[in-house]
Amino acid sequence: MEIVRVENQDSFKFEKVELRKPTVRDSIYAQRVSGGDQGLKLVAALIASCAKFDGKPAVMEQVEKMELPDFLELGKALGFGDLPQPKA
């Protein structure tokens, strides 16, 4: 079987991420905007709350368009070490 990898044209692209430690307020905000979800949607909301991408803030919907390896790396940096890891 041949697998051809193509560029995801709709993904959220950036060069630099500034990430700060989350506060309780960030966690409350993330729970609210994620609809109480305790999975990846919560992590996306928390990343959006605590990160700047190329110096600019992002919203959860932008973070959801991030390529999975980048998302998982940022989630791990925020302390979510048990996120599912993609297989190569």
N, C-alpha and C positions, 0 to 999 in steps of 0.2 A: 504494500500500500504506500502510495506517495502522499506526503503531507506537505503542503505549500503554505508557509506562513506569510500573511499579508499584513500590511500596516492598518491599524484600526484608525480610520479617518475621524471618528467621532470621540476619541478618547480625550481626556483632560490632560494636556501636556504642560510641562513646566521644567525649568532648569534648576531652580533652587527652592528649598523649603526651609522656612524658619519655624521651628516647633517649640512651643513652651509647655511647661508642665501644666496639666489640667487642674482647675480648681473645682470646688464643690459646685459653684455656679455653672461652670462648663458642663459638669455631669448632669445637673438638673435641666439645663437647656437642651442637651443632647437627648435626654429621655423624652422631653416634651416634643421636640421637632421630629424625632424618630417614631412617635406614636407609641412609646413605651416598649418598642422592640428591644430585645436584649441580645440581638445578633449583630450581623455586619452593618445593618442600618444604623444602629447605635454608635458603632465605631466610626462610621462615615460622618455622622453628626458631630462626634467629639473631635475628629480630625479637623473638620471645617471650623469648629470653634477655637481650636488651639494653634492652627497653622496659618502661615502666609505663604503664598506661592508666587515666586518672583516678586515679593514685596507687597502682594495684594491678597486680601481675604478671599475666601471662597465660600459657597453655600454647599449644603449637603448634596444637592443634586449634581453639582460639579464633581465633588469627590467621588460620587457613585460612578462617574464615567472614567475614573482613573484606572490605569492598567493594574491588574491584580497584584503583580509582584511589588509595585510601588506602594499600593494600598496596604498590603500585608506588612511591609517594612515599617511604614508609619504607625500602623496599629501596634506592632511589636514595640516600637519606641515609646508608645504611650502606656505600655504595660499589659497589652493584650497578647500574651505569649502563646495562648492556646488556640489561635485562629487557624483554620485549616490551611495547610501549605500545599501549593500546586505541585504536582509531580512533573518532572522535566520530560 
